[in-house]
Amino acid sequence: MEVKIGVQHANRELVLESEQTPEEVQSAVSEALTGETGLLTLTDEKGRRVIVPADRLAYVEIGETAIRKVGFGAV
């Protein structure tokens, strides 16, 4: 699943592919905003962690992975 994270005062958004469910990502965002640590921590599909300070979050967009078409019919 694709997750886009907007960070305040940054020109580009963070985009990662995660194996977490939309509910798990939403729960992680809620915990980051209300919890003690103040950090949003997500793991991408390659096992890398992305950590963003919760007070710098502009938005989090949770979406489904687009299926890539292969071949001449994909145009």
PDB file of N, H, CA, C and O in Angstrom:
ATOM      1  N   MET A   1       0.832  -1.156   0.000  1.00  0.00           N
ATOM      2  CA  MET A   1       0.000   0.000   0.000  1.00  0.00           C
ATOM      3  C   MET A   1       0.886   1.230   0.000  1.00  0.00           C
ATOM      4  O   MET A   1       1.961   1.220   0.600  1.00  0.00           O
ATOM      5  N   GLU A   2       0.453   2.281  -0.658  1.00  0.00           N
ATOM      6  H   GLU A   2      -0.420   2.289  -1.145  1.00  0.00           H
ATOM      7  CA  GLU A   2       1.220   3.508  -0.760  1.00  0.00           C
ATOM      8  C   GLU A   2       0.801   4.486   0.337  1.00  0.00           C
ATOM      9  O   GLU A   2      -0.386   4.686   0.593  1.00  0.00           O
ATOM     10  N   VAL A   3       1.803   5.088   0.976  1.00  0.00           N
ATOM     11  H   VAL A   3       2.767   4.926   0.768  1.00  0.00           H
ATOM     12  CA  VAL A   3       1.570   6.091   2.011  1.00  0.00           C
ATOM     13  C   VAL A   3       2.348   7.335   1.617  1.00  0.00           C
ATOM     14  O   VAL A   3       3.551   7.263   1.365  1.00  0.00           O
ATOM     15  N   LYS A   4       1.668   8.480   1.563  1.00  0.00           N
ATOM     16  H   LYS A   4       0.691   8.538   1.768  1.00  0.00           H
ATOM     17  CA  LYS A   4       2.308   9.764   1.282  1.00  0.00           C
ATOM     18  C   LYS A   4       2.239  10.607   2.536  1.00  0.00           C
ATOM     19  O   LYS A   4       1.180  10.745   3.149  1.00  0.00           O
ATOM     20  N   ILE A   5       3.380  11.172   2.916  1.00  0.00           N
ATOM     21  H   ILE A   5       4.240  11.060   2.418  1.00  0.00           H
ATOM     22  CA  ILE A   5       3.467  11.974   4.129  1.00  0.00           C
ATOM     23  C   ILE A   5       3.937  13.368   3.748  1.00  0.00           C
ATOM     24  O   ILE A   5       5.021  13.535   3.189  1.00  0.00           O
ATOM     25  N   GLY A   6       3.128  14.357   4.049  1.00  0.00           N
ATOM     26  H   GLY A   6       2.247  14.221   4.503  1.00  0.00           H
ATOM     27  CA  GLY A   6       3.523  15.750   3.847  1.00  0.00           C
ATOM     28  C   GLY A   6       4.177  16.262   5.120  1.00  0.00           C
ATOM     29  O   GLY A   6       3.652  16.085   6.219  1.00  0.00           O
ATOM     30  N   VAL A   7       5.329  16.899   4.956  1.00  0.00           N
ATOM     31  H   VAL A   7       5.755  17.043   4.063  1.00  0.00           H
ATOM     32  CA  VAL A   7       6.078  17.422   6.096  1.00  0.00           C
ATOM     33  C   VAL A   7       6.127  18.944   5.972  1.00  0.00           C
ATOM     34  O   VAL A   7       6.421  19.478   4.903  1.00  0.00           O
ATOM     35  N   GLN A   8       5.837  19.635   7.071  1.00  0.00           N
ATOM     36  H   GLN A   8       5.597  19.202   7.940  1.00  0.00           H
ATOM     37  CA  GLN A   8       5.862  21.097   7.066  1.00  0.00           C
ATOM     38  C   GLN A   8       7.245  21.595   6.698  1.00  0.00           C
ATOM     39  O   GLN A   8       8.250  21.014   7.107  1.00  0.00           O
ATOM     40  N   HIS A   9       7.299  22.662   5.932  1.00  0.00           N
ATOM     41  H   HIS A   9       6.483  23.135   5.599  1.00  0.00           H
ATOM     42  CA  HIS A   9       8.526  23.339   5.517  1.00  0.00           C
ATOM     43  C   HIS A   9       9.417  22.453   4.653  1.00  0.00           C
ATOM     44  O   HIS A   9      10.626  22.674   4.591  1.00  0.00           O
ATOM     45  N   ALA A  10       8.843  21.457   3.985  1.00  0.00           N
ATOM     46  H   ALA A  10       7.860  21.277   4.035  1.00  0.00           H
ATOM     47  CA  ALA A  10       9.583  20.610   3.051  1.00  0.00           C
ATOM     48  C   ALA A  10       8.910  20.709   1.684  1.00  0.00           C
ATOM     49  O   ALA A  10       7.683  20.697   1.585  1.00  0.00           O
ATOM     50  N   ASN A  11       9.706  20.806   0.651  1.00  0.00           N
ATOM     51  H   ASN A  11      10.702  20.816   0.731  1.00  0.00           H
ATOM     52  CA  ASN A  11       9.160  20.970  -0.697  1.00  0.00           C
ATOM     53  C   ASN A  11       8.554  19.694  -1.263  1.00  0.00           C
ATOM     54  O   ASN A  11       7.651  19.749  -2.098  1.00  0.00           O
ATOM     55  N   ARG A  12       9.047  18.552  -0.814  1.00  0.00           N
ATOM     56  H   ARG A  12       9.781  18.508  -0.136  1.00  0.00           H
ATOM     57  CA  ARG A  12       8.585  17.278  -1.363  1.00  0.00           C
ATOM     58  C   ARG A  12       7.936  16.442  -0.273  1.00  0.00           C
ATOM     59  O   ARG A  12       8.262  16.566   0.908  1.00  0.00           O
ATOM     60  N   GLU A  13       7.020  15.596  -0.690  1.00  0.00           N
ATOM     61  H   GLU A  13       6.756  15.496  -1.649  1.00  0.00           H
ATOM     62  CA  GLU A  13       6.391  14.679   0.241  1.00  0.00           C
ATOM     63  C   GLU A  13       7.177  13.373   0.299  1.00  0.00           C
ATOM     64  O   GLU A  13       7.889  13.026  -0.644  1.00  0.00           O
ATOM     65  N   LEU A  14       7.044  12.660   1.398  1.00  0.00           N
ATOM     66  H   LEU A  14       6.466  12.941   2.163  1.00  0.00           H
ATOM     67  CA  LEU A  14       7.650  11.344   1.535  1.00  0.00           C
ATOM     68  C   LEU A  14       6.662  10.321   1.005  1.00  0.00           C
ATOM     69  O   LEU A  14       5.487  10.348   1.372  1.00  0.00           O
ATOM     70  N   VAL A  15       7.116   9.425   0.154  1.00  0.00           N
ATOM     71  H   VAL A  15       8.071   9.402  -0.144  1.00  0.00           H
ATOM     72  CA  VAL A  15       6.258   8.377  -0.403  1.00  0.00           C
ATOM     73  C   VAL A  15       6.920   7.044  -0.115  1.00  0.00           C
ATOM     74  O   VAL A  15       8.096   6.845  -0.420  1.00  0.00           O
ATOM     75  N   LEU A  16       6.154   6.127   0.476  1.00  0.00           N
ATOM     76  H   LEU A  16       5.199   6.288   0.724  1.00  0.00           H
ATOM     77  CA  LEU A  16       6.698   4.806   0.741  1.00  0.00           C
ATOM     78  C   LEU A  16       5.645   3.747   0.492  1.00  0.00           C
ATOM     79  O   LEU A  16       4.445   3.987   0.631  1.00  0.00           O
ATOM     80  N   GLU A  17       6.118   2.577   0.123  1.00  0.00           N
ATOM     81  H   GLU A  17       7.092   2.382   0.010  1.00  0.00           H
ATOM     82  CA  GLU A  17       5.264   1.403  -0.048  1.00  0.00           C
ATOM     83  C   GLU A  17       5.373   0.588   1.230  1.00  0.00           C
ATOM     84  O   GLU A  17       6.472   0.210   1.635  1.00  0.00           O
ATOM     85  N   SER A  18       4.259   0.320   1.856  1.00  0.00           N
ATOM     86  H   SER A  18       3.366   0.627   1.527  1.00  0.00           H
ATOM     87  CA  SER A  18       4.254  -0.379   3.129  1.00  0.00           C
ATOM     88  C   SER A  18       3.389  -1.630   3.038  1.00  0.00           C
ATOM     89  O   SER A  18       2.417  -1.677   2.285  1.00  0.00           O
ATOM     90  N   GLU A  19       3.757  -2.634   3.812  1.00  0.00           N
ATOM     91  H   GLU A  19       4.547  -2.596   4.424  1.00  0.00           H
ATOM     92  CA  GLU A  19       2.954  -3.851   3.893  1.00  0.00           C
ATOM     93  C   GLU A  19       1.943  -3.770   5.032  1.00  0.00           C
ATOM     94  O   GLU A  19       1.175  -4.707   5.249  1.00  0.00           O
ATOM     95  N   GLN A  20       1.941  -2.655   5.759  1.00  0.00           N
ATOM     96  H   GLN A  20       2.565  -1.893   5.582  1.00  0.00           H
ATOM     97  CA  GLN A  20       0.973  -2.463   6.829  1.00  0.00           C
ATOM     98  C   GLN A  20      -0.401  -2.193   6.234  1.00  0.00           C
ATOM     99  O   GLN A  20      -0.520  -1.695   5.115  1.00  0.00           O
ATOM    100  N   THR A  21      -1.438  -2.528   7.000  1.00  0.00           N
ATOM    101  H   THR A  21      -1.341  -2.933   7.910  1.00  0.00           H
ATOM    102  CA  THR A  21      -2.804  -2.275   6.551  1.00  0.00           C
ATOM    103  C   THR A  21      -3.133  -0.794   6.764  1.00  0.00           C
ATOM    104  O   THR A  21      -2.472  -0.125   7.558  1.00  0.00           O
ATOM    105  N   PRO A  22      -4.145  -0.277   6.067  1.00  0.00           N
ATOM    106  CA  PRO A  22      -4.549   1.114   6.293  1.00  0.00           C
ATOM    107  C   PRO A  22      -4.911   1.392   7.750  1.00  0.00           C
ATOM    108  O   PRO A  22      -4.647   2.482   8.257  1.00  0.00           O
ATOM    109  N   GLU A  23      -5.507   0.422   8.418  1.00  0.00           N
ATOM    110  H   GLU A  23      -5.721  -0.463   8.006  1.00  0.00           H
ATOM    111  CA  GLU A  23      -5.870   0.599   9.815  1.00  0.00           C
ATOM    112  C   GLU A  23      -4.628   0.717  10.707  1.00  0.00           C
ATOM    113  O   GLU A  23      -4.613   1.504  11.653  1.00  0.00           O
ATOM    114  N   GLU A  24      -3.587  -0.068  10.401  1.00  0.00           N
ATOM    115  H   GLU A  24      -3.599  -0.708   9.633  1.00  0.00           H
ATOM    116  CA  GLU A  24      -2.342   0.004  11.168  1.00  0.00           C
ATOM    117  C   GLU A  24      -1.652   1.353  10.978  1.00  0.00           C
ATOM    118  O   GLU A  24      -1.116   1.917  11.932  1.00  0.00           O
ATOM    119  N   VAL A  25      -1.664   1.870   9.754  1.00  0.00           N
ATOM    120  H   VAL A  25      -2.100   1.413   8.979  1.00  0.00           H
ATOM    121  CA  VAL A  25      -1.055   3.170   9.491  1.00  0.00           C
ATOM    122  C   VAL A  25      -1.833   4.265  10.199  1.00  0.00           C
ATOM    123  O   VAL A  25      -1.240   5.161  10.800  1.00  0.00           O
ATOM    124  N   GLN A  26      -3.150   4.201  10.135  1.00  0.00           N
ATOM    125  H   GLN A  26      -3.632   3.474   9.647  1.00  0.00           H
ATOM    126  CA  GLN A  26      -3.981   5.202  10.796  1.00  0.00           C
ATOM    127  C   GLN A  26      -3.756   5.165  12.309  1.00  0.00           C
ATOM    128  O   GLN A  26      -3.683   6.211  12.954  1.00  0.00           O
ATOM    129  N   SER A  27      -3.648   3.982  12.861  1.00  0.00           N
ATOM    130  H   SER A  27      -3.707   3.132  12.337  1.00  0.00           H
ATOM    131  CA  SER A  27      -3.385   3.835  14.287  1.00  0.00           C
ATOM    132  C   SER A  27      -2.019   4.413  14.656  1.00  0.00           C
ATOM    133  O   SER A  27      -1.884   5.065  15.692  1.00  0.00           O
ATOM    134  N   ALA A  28      -1.010   4.183  13.821  1.00  0.00           N
ATOM    135  H   ALA A  28      -1.119   3.653  12.980  1.00  0.00           H
ATOM    136  CA  ALA A  28       0.331   4.716  14.080  1.00  0.00           C
ATOM    137  C   ALA A  28       0.323   6.244  14.043  1.00  0.00           C
ATOM    138  O   ALA A  28       0.990   6.885  14.855  1.00  0.00           O
ATOM    139  N   VAL A  29      -0.422   6.829  13.113  1.00  0.00           N
ATOM    140  H   VAL A  29      -0.964   6.308  12.454  1.00  0.00           H
ATOM    141  CA  VAL A  29      -0.519   8.287  13.020  1.00  0.00           C
ATOM    142  C   VAL A  29      -1.217   8.846  14.258  1.00  0.00           C
ATOM    143  O   VAL A  29      -0.754   9.825  14.843  1.00  0.00           O
ATOM    144  N   SER A  30      -2.329   8.228  14.658  1.00  0.00           N
ATOM    145  H   SER A  30      -2.705   7.433  14.182  1.00  0.00           H
ATOM    146  CA  SER A  30      -3.057   8.682  15.840  1.00  0.00           C
ATOM    147  C   SER A  30      -2.195   8.586  17.094  1.00  0.00           C
ATOM    148  O   SER A  30      -2.192   9.496  17.924  1.00  0.00           O
ATOM    149  N   GLU A  31      -1.468   7.487  17.227  1.00  0.00           N
ATOM    150  H   GLU A  31      -1.471   6.748  16.554  1.00  0.00           H
ATOM    151  CA  GLU A  31      -0.581   7.296  18.382  1.00  0.00           C
ATOM    152  C   GLU A  31       0.526   8.339  18.399  1.00  0.00           C
ATOM    153  O   GLU A  31       0.887   8.847  19.461  1.00  0.00           O
ATOM    154  N   ALA A  32       1.066   8.660  17.226  1.00  0.00           N
ATOM    155  H   ALA A  32       0.773   8.247  16.364  1.00  0.00           H
ATOM    156  CA  ALA A  32       2.136   9.656  17.144  1.00  0.00           C
ATOM    157  C   ALA A  32       1.637  11.040  17.554  1.00  0.00           C
ATOM    158  O   ALA A  32       2.354  11.799  18.207  1.00  0.00           O
ATOM    159  N   LEU A  33       0.407  11.358  17.167  1.00  0.00           N
ATOM    160  H   LEU A  33      -0.175  10.742  16.637  1.00  0.00           H
ATOM    161  CA  LEU A  33      -0.139  12.675  17.479  1.00  0.00           C
ATOM    162  C   LEU A  33      -0.545  12.827  18.936  1.00  0.00           C
ATOM    163  O   LEU A  33      -0.507  13.929  19.482  1.00  0.00           O
ATOM    164  N   THR A  34      -0.934  11.723  19.568  1.00  0.00           N
ATOM    165  H   THR A  34      -0.965  10.828  19.125  1.00  0.00           H
ATOM    166  CA  THR A  34      -1.413  11.804  20.951  1.00  0.00           C
ATOM    167  C   THR A  34      -0.470  11.173  21.962  1.00  0.00           C
ATOM    168  O   THR A  34      -0.641  11.370  23.165  1.00  0.00           O
ATOM    169  N   GLY A  35       0.518  10.422  21.505  1.00  0.00           N
ATOM    170  H   GLY A  35       0.657  10.262  20.528  1.00  0.00           H
ATOM    171  CA  GLY A  35       1.384   9.668  22.400  1.00  0.00           C
ATOM    172  C   GLY A  35       2.518  10.481  22.993  1.00  0.00           C
ATOM    173  O   GLY A  35       2.660  11.675  22.729  1.00  0.00           O
ATOM    174  N   GLU A  36       3.313   9.812  23.793  1.00  0.00           N
ATOM    175  H   GLU A  36       3.198   8.842  24.007  1.00  0.00           H
ATOM    176  CA  GLU A  36       4.423  10.446  24.499  1.00  0.00           C
ATOM    177  C   GLU A  36       5.612  10.739  23.589  1.00  0.00           C
ATOM    178  O   GLU A  36       6.259  11.777  23.730  1.00  0.00           O
ATOM    179  N   THR A  37       5.904   9.832  22.658  1.00  0.00           N
ATOM    180  H   THR A  37       5.379   8.989  22.544  1.00  0.00           H
ATOM    181  CA  THR A  37       7.121   9.981  21.860  1.00  0.00           C
ATOM    182  C   THR A  37       7.033  11.118  20.856  1.00  0.00           C
ATOM    183  O   THR A  37       8.030  11.790  20.591  1.00  0.00           O
ATOM    184  N   GLY A  38       5.856  11.340  20.298  1.00  0.00           N
ATOM    185  H   GLY A  38       5.046  10.795  20.514  1.00  0.00           H
ATOM    186  CA  GLY A  38       5.702  12.396  19.306  1.00  0.00           C
ATOM    187  C   GLY A  38       6.373  12.079  17.989  1.00  0.00           C
ATOM    188  O   GLY A  38       6.708  12.983  17.225  1.00  0.00           O
ATOM    189  N   LEU A  39       6.576  10.778  17.713  1.00  0.00           N
ATOM    190  H   LEU A  39       6.303  10.043  18.334  1.00  0.00           H
ATOM    191  CA  LEU A  39       7.215  10.352  16.477  1.00  0.00           C
ATOM    192  C   LEU A  39       6.310   9.390  15.717  1.00  0.00           C
ATOM    193  O   LEU A  39       5.738   8.465  16.293  1.00  0.00           O
ATOM    194  N   LEU A  40       6.192   9.627  14.411  1.00  0.00           N
ATOM    195  H   LEU A  40       6.657  10.378  13.943  1.00  0.00           H
ATOM    196  CA  LEU A  40       5.485   8.694  13.542  1.00  0.00           C
ATOM    197  C   LEU A  40       6.532   7.760  12.952  1.00  0.00           C
ATOM    198  O   LEU A  40       7.452   8.208  12.267  1.00  0.00           O
ATOM    199  N   THR A  41       6.397   6.475  13.213  1.00  0.00           N
ATOM    200  H   THR A  41       5.649   6.111  13.769  1.00  0.00           H
ATOM    201  CA  THR A  41       7.335   5.486  12.709  1.00  0.00           C
ATOM    202  C   THR A  41       6.592   4.482  11.847  1.00  0.00           C
ATOM    203  O   THR A  41       5.676   3.804  12.312  1.00  0.00           O
ATOM    204  N   LEU A  42       6.996   4.391  10.583  1.00  0.00           N
ATOM    205  H   LEU A  42       7.740   4.941  10.205  1.00  0.00           H
ATOM    206  CA  LEU A  42       6.420   3.425   9.654  1.00  0.00           C
ATOM    207  C   LEU A  42       7.554   2.607   9.041  1.00  0.00           C
ATOM    208  O   LEU A  42       8.695   3.065   8.974  1.00  0.00           O
ATOM    209  N   THR A  43       7.231   1.401   8.597  1.00  0.00           N
ATOM    210  H   THR A  43       6.304   1.030   8.651  1.00  0.00           H
ATOM    211  CA  THR A  43       8.215   0.520   7.973  1.00  0.00           C
ATOM    212  C   THR A  43       7.800   0.254   6.536  1.00  0.00           C
ATOM    213  O   THR A  43       6.652  -0.103   6.269  1.00  0.00           O
ATOM    214  N   ASP A  44       8.751   0.431   5.599  1.00  0.00           N
ATOM    215  H   ASP A  44       9.683   0.721   5.816  1.00  0.00           H
ATOM    216  CA  ASP A  44       8.413   0.178   4.203  1.00  0.00           C
ATOM    217  C   ASP A  44       8.546  -1.304   3.892  1.00  0.00           C
ATOM    218  O   ASP A  44       8.926  -2.094   4.756  1.00  0.00           O
ATOM    219  N   GLU A  45       8.234  -1.677   2.666  1.00  0.00           N
ATOM    220  H   GLU A  45       7.925  -1.035   1.964  1.00  0.00           H
ATOM    221  CA  GLU A  45       8.211  -3.097   2.291  1.00  0.00           C
ATOM    222  C   GLU A  45       9.593  -3.726   2.240  1.00  0.00           C
ATOM    223  O   GLU A  45       9.697  -4.950   2.161  1.00  0.00           O
ATOM    224  N   LYS A  46      10.654  -2.937   2.282  1.00  0.00           N
ATOM    225  H   LYS A  46      10.569  -1.943   2.345  1.00  0.00           H
ATOM    226  CA  LYS A  46      12.019  -3.470   2.309  1.00  0.00           C
ATOM    227  C   LYS A  46      12.580  -3.522   3.728  1.00  0.00           C
ATOM    228  O   LYS A  46      13.742  -3.878   3.925  1.00  0.00           O
ATOM    229  N   GLY A  47      11.759  -3.169   4.715  1.00  0.00           N
ATOM    230  H   GLY A  47      10.815  -2.880   4.556  1.00  0.00           H
ATOM    231  CA  GLY A  47      12.171  -3.237   6.111  1.00  0.00           C
ATOM    232  C   GLY A  47      12.812  -1.972   6.645  1.00  0.00           C
ATOM    233  O   GLY A  47      13.251  -1.953   7.794  1.00  0.00           O
ATOM    234  N   ARG A  48      12.880  -0.911   5.848  1.00  0.00           N
ATOM    235  H   ARG A  48      12.522  -0.926   4.914  1.00  0.00           H
ATOM    236  CA  ARG A  48      13.455   0.352   6.303  1.00  0.00           C
ATOM    237  C   ARG A  48      12.423   1.129   7.104  1.00  0.00           C
ATOM    238  O   ARG A  48      11.231   1.099   6.799  1.00  0.00           O
ATOM    239  N   ARG A  49      12.895   1.826   8.132  1.00  0.00           N
ATOM    240  H   ARG A  49      13.864   1.850   8.379  1.00  0.00           H
ATOM    241  CA  ARG A  49      11.993   2.631   8.964  1.00  0.00           C
ATOM    242  C   ARG A  49      12.040   4.091   8.543  1.00  0.00           C
ATOM    243  O   ARG A  49      13.102   4.638   8.244  1.00  0.00           O
ATOM    244  N   VAL A  50      10.871   4.705   8.526  1.00  0.00           N
ATOM    245  H   VAL A  50      10.008   4.261   8.769  1.00  0.00           H
ATOM    246  CA  VAL A  50      10.739   6.129   8.267  1.00  0.00           C
ATOM    247  C   VAL A  50      10.188   6.740   9.548  1.00  0.00           C
ATOM    248  O   VAL A  50       9.126   6.348  10.030  1.00  0.00           O
ATOM    249  N   ILE A  51      10.930   7.714  10.097  1.00  0.00           N
ATOM    250  H   ILE A  51      11.793   8.033   9.705  1.00  0.00           H
ATOM    251  CA  ILE A  51      10.539   8.346  11.352  1.00  0.00           C
ATOM    252  C   ILE A  51      10.375   9.843  11.103  1.00  0.00           C
ATOM    253  O   ILE A  51      11.291  10.508  10.620  1.00  0.00           O
ATOM    254  N   VAL A  52       9.184  10.365  11.442  1.00  0.00           N
ATOM    255  H   VAL A  52       8.440   9.824  11.834  1.00  0.00           H
ATOM    256  CA  VAL A  52       8.877  11.772  11.235  1.00  0.00           C
ATOM    257  C   VAL A  52       8.355  12.340  12.552  1.00  0.00           C
ATOM    258  O   VAL A  52       7.495  11.727  13.185  1.00  0.00           O
ATOM    259  N   PRO A  53       8.860  13.501  12.975  1.00  0.00           N
ATOM    260  CA  PRO A  53       8.300  14.134  14.176  1.00  0.00           C
ATOM    261  C   PRO A  53       6.828  14.489  13.939  1.00  0.00           C
ATOM    262  O   PRO A  53       6.488  15.089  12.919  1.00  0.00           O
ATOM    263  N   ALA A  54       5.975  14.123  14.865  1.00  0.00           N
ATOM    264  H   ALA A  54       6.252  13.635  15.693  1.00  0.00           H
ATOM    265  CA  ALA A  54       4.531  14.318  14.703  1.00  0.00           C
ATOM    266  C   ALA A  54       4.160  15.795  14.604  1.00  0.00           C
ATOM    267  O   ALA A  54       3.185  16.141  13.937  1.00  0.00           O
ATOM    268  N   ASP A  55       4.920  16.663  15.254  1.00  0.00           N
ATOM    269  H   ASP A  55       5.712  16.382  15.795  1.00  0.00           H
ATOM    270  CA  ASP A  55       4.584  18.089  15.196  1.00  0.00           C
ATOM    271  C   ASP A  55       4.928  18.719  13.848  1.00  0.00           C
ATOM    272  O   ASP A  55       4.596  19.880  13.610  1.00  0.00           O
ATOM    273  N   ARG A  56       5.587  17.972  12.965  1.00  0.00           N
ATOM    274  H   ARG A  56       5.857  17.029  13.158  1.00  0.00           H
ATOM    275  CA  ARG A  56       5.929  18.461  11.625  1.00  0.00           C
ATOM    276  C   ARG A  56       5.039  17.864  10.538  1.00  0.00           C
ATOM    277  O   ARG A  56       5.213  18.185   9.362  1.00  0.00           O
ATOM    278  N   LEU A  57       4.095  17.005  10.905  1.00  0.00           N
ATOM    279  H   LEU A  57       3.954  16.745  11.860  1.00  0.00           H
ATOM    280  CA  LEU A  57       3.200  16.395   9.918  1.00  0.00           C
ATOM    281  C   LEU A  57       2.239  17.427   9.359  1.00  0.00           C
ATOM    282  O   LEU A  57       1.581  18.145  10.112  1.00  0.00           O
ATOM    283  N   ALA A  58       2.158  17.501   8.041  1.00  0.00           N
ATOM    284  H   ALA A  58       2.692  16.918   7.428  1.00  0.00           H
ATOM    285  CA  ALA A  58       1.159  18.341   7.398  1.00  0.00           C
ATOM    286  C   ALA A  58      -0.058  17.491   7.033  1.00  0.00           C
ATOM    287  O   ALA A  58      -1.199  17.899   7.247  1.00  0.00           O
ATOM    288  N   TYR A  59       0.201  16.301   6.478  1.00  0.00           N
ATOM    289  H   TYR A  59       1.128  15.969   6.304  1.00  0.00           H
ATOM    290  CA  TYR A  59      -0.872  15.367   6.143  1.00  0.00           C
ATOM    291  C   TYR A  59      -0.282  13.987   5.942  1.00  0.00           C
ATOM    292  O   TYR A  59       0.920  13.834   5.723  1.00  0.00           O
ATOM    293  N   VAL A  60      -1.148  12.977   6.021  1.00  0.00           N
ATOM    294  H   VAL A  60      -2.124  13.100   6.200  1.00  0.00           H
ATOM    295  CA  VAL A  60      -0.785  11.591   5.708  1.00  0.00           C
ATOM    296  C   VAL A  60      -1.876  11.051   4.800  1.00  0.00           C
ATOM    297  O   VAL A  60      -3.047  11.015   5.178  1.00  0.00           O
ATOM    298  N   GLU A  61      -1.489  10.631   3.603  1.00  0.00           N
ATOM    299  H   GLU A  61      -0.538  10.661   3.296  1.00  0.00           H
ATOM    300  CA  GLU A  61      -2.434  10.077   2.636  1.00  0.00           C
ATOM    301  C   GLU A  61      -2.210   8.575   2.547  1.00  0.00           C
ATOM    302  O   GLU A  61      -1.116   8.111   2.225  1.00  0.00           O
ATOM    303  N   ILE A  62      -3.260   7.831   2.836  1.00  0.00           N
ATOM    304  H   ILE A  62      -4.148   8.208   3.097  1.00  0.00           H
ATOM    305  CA  ILE A  62      -3.185   6.374   2.828  1.00  0.00           C
ATOM    306  C   ILE A  62      -3.949   5.881   1.611  1.00  0.00           C
ATOM    307  O   ILE A  62      -5.142   6.151   1.472  1.00  0.00           O
ATOM    308  N   GLY A  63      -3.266   5.158   0.728  1.00  0.00           N
ATOM    309  H   GLY A  63      -2.297   4.938   0.841  1.00  0.00           H
ATOM    310  CA  GLY A  63      -3.912   4.679  -0.486  1.00  0.00           C
ATOM    311  C   GLY A  63      -3.521   3.259  -0.797  1.00  0.00           C
ATOM    312  O   GLY A  63      -2.681   2.667  -0.120  1.00  0.00           O
ATOM    313  N   GLU A  64      -4.130   2.722  -1.817  1.00  0.00           N
ATOM    314  H   GLU A  64      -4.813   3.203  -2.367  1.00  0.00           H
ATOM    315  CA  GLU A  64      -3.830   1.373  -2.275  1.00  0.00           C
ATOM    316  C   GLU A  64      -2.753   1.432  -3.347  1.00  0.00           C
ATOM    317  O   GLU A  64      -2.625   2.437  -4.046  1.00  0.00           O
ATOM    318  N   THR A  65      -1.993   0.380  -3.479  1.00  0.00           N
ATOM    319  H   THR A  65      -2.097  -0.437  -2.911  1.00  0.00           H
ATOM    320  CA  THR A  65      -0.965   0.285  -4.497  1.00  0.00           C
ATOM    321  C   THR A  65      -1.622   0.134  -5.860  1.00  0.00           C
ATOM    322  O   THR A  65      -2.523  -0.684  -6.045  1.00  0.00           O
ATOM    323  N   ALA A  66      -1.158   0.933  -6.804  1.00  0.00           N
ATOM    324  H   ALA A  66      -0.426   1.597  -6.654  1.00  0.00           H
ATOM    325  CA  ALA A  66      -1.671   0.829  -8.171  1.00  0.00           C
ATOM    326  C   ALA A  66      -0.999  -0.347  -8.856  1.00  0.00           C
ATOM    327  O   ALA A  66       0.215  -0.529  -8.755  1.00  0.00           O
ATOM    328  N   ILE A  67      -1.791  -1.136  -9.547  1.00  0.00           N
ATOM    329  H   ILE A  67      -2.776  -0.989  -9.629  1.00  0.00           H
ATOM    330  CA  ILE A  67      -1.250  -2.280 -10.272  1.00  0.00           C
ATOM    331  C   ILE A  67      -0.641  -1.769 -11.566  1.00  0.00           C
ATOM    332  O   ILE A  67      -1.312  -1.104 -12.356  1.00  0.00           O
ATOM    333  N   ARG A  68       0.627  -2.078 -11.781  1.00  0.00           N
ATOM    334  H   ARG A  68       1.172  -2.618 -11.140  1.00  0.00           H
ATOM    335  CA  ARG A  68       1.319  -1.620 -12.976  1.00  0.00           C
ATOM    336  C   ARG A  68       1.049  -2.582 -14.127  1.00  0.00           C
ATOM    337  O   ARG A  68       1.221  -3.795 -14.010  1.00  0.00           O
ATOM    338  N   LYS A  69       0.622  -1.999 -15.236  1.00  0.00           N
ATOM    339  H   LYS A  69       0.482  -1.013 -15.331  1.00  0.00           H
ATOM    340  CA  LYS A  69       0.359  -2.815 -16.418  1.00  0.00           C
ATOM    341  C   LYS A  69       1.639  -2.927 -17.231  1.00  0.00           C
ATOM    342  O   LYS A  69       2.413  -1.974 -17.323  1.00  0.00           O
ATOM    343  N   VAL A  70       1.851  -4.073 -17.807  1.00  0.00           N
ATOM    344  H   VAL A  70       1.222  -4.847 -17.732  1.00  0.00           H
ATOM    345  CA  VAL A  70       3.051  -4.341 -18.593  1.00  0.00           C
ATOM    346  C   VAL A  70       2.618  -4.713 -20.003  1.00  0.00           C
ATOM    347  O   VAL A  70       1.651  -5.449 -20.199  1.00  0.00           O
ATOM    348  N   GLY A  71       3.352  -4.189 -20.980  1.00  0.00           N
ATOM    349  H   GLY A  71       4.137  -3.591 -20.820  1.00  0.00           H
ATOM    350  CA  GLY A  71       3.062  -4.555 -22.364  1.00  0.00           C
ATOM    351  C   GLY A  71       2.595  -3.364 -23.172  1.00  0.00           C
ATOM    352  O   GLY A  71       2.559  -2.235 -22.684  1.00  0.00           O
ATOM    353  N   PHE A  72       2.242  -3.632 -24.401  1.00  0.00           N
ATOM    354  H   PHE A  72       2.271  -4.550 -24.797  1.00  0.00           H
ATOM    355  CA  PHE A  72       1.836  -2.556 -25.293  1.00  0.00           C
ATOM    356  C   PHE A  72       0.444  -2.018 -24.983  1.00  0.00           C
ATOM    357  O   PHE A  72       0.119  -0.894 -25.366  1.00  0.00           O
ATOM    358  N   GLY A  73      -0.367  -2.788 -24.310  1.00  0.00           N
ATOM    359  H   GLY A  73      -0.103  -3.701 -23.998  1.00  0.00           H
ATOM    360  CA  GLY A  73      -1.712  -2.350 -23.976  1.00  0.00           C
ATOM    361  C   GLY A  73      -1.744  -1.393 -22.807  1.00  0.00           C
ATOM    362  O   GLY A  73      -2.809  -0.876 -22.469  1.00  0.00           O
ATOM    363  N   ALA A  74      -0.603  -1.140 -22.174  1.00  0.00           N
ATOM    364  H   ALA A  74       0.262  -1.560 -22.448  1.00  0.00           H
ATOM    365  CA  ALA A  74      -0.558  -0.274 -21.001  1.00  0.00           C
ATOM    366  C   ALA A  74      -0.578   1.200 -21.354  1.00  0.00           C
ATOM    367  O   ALA A  74      -0.693   2.037 -20.460  1.00  0.00           O
ATOM    368  N   VAL A  75      -0.470   1.543 -22.625  1.00  0.00           N
ATOM    369  H   VAL A  75      -0.376   0.862 -23.352  1.00  0.00           H
ATOM    370  CA  VAL A  75      -0.391   2.940 -23.040  1.00  0.00           C
ATOM    371  C   VAL A  75      -1.686   3.590 -22.930  1.00  0.00           C
ATOM    372  O   VAL A  75      -1.810   4.775 -23.239  1.00  0.00           O
TER     373      VAL A  75
END
